[in-house]
Amino acid sequence: MPQRPAPGSRKLGAEGTLEQASLTFVSSIAMAELAASGYGVALLPWRMFEAQLQSGRLVRPFRTEISKGRYWLTRPSLKPATPGMHALEVWLKAEAG
């Protein structure tokens, strides 16, 4: 598992982009596990993770769905949304129309 960045080592740039590269995964299970463990947010097919949503291990911070593939944004249920998470949500909603 990757190491967590030091607090403050990732910051949102002036135009809403992260100034540090992010990790990319091809496994929804790996993304969900990292999000639930506090490493960030993940776009996931919600039906695949209904049990984790029902248990509260993952939360669905907003109801917007992307009709192509049914992905949604998640974050750890015990961690408040960061400014970067909020910026990503705003951008995704704008892109989704």
ABEGO torsion letter per residue (X at the ends): XBBBBBBGABBBBAAGBBABBBBBBABAAAAAAAAAAGAEBBBBBAAAAAAAAAAGABBBABABBBABGGBBBBBBAABBBBAAAAAAAAAAAAAAX
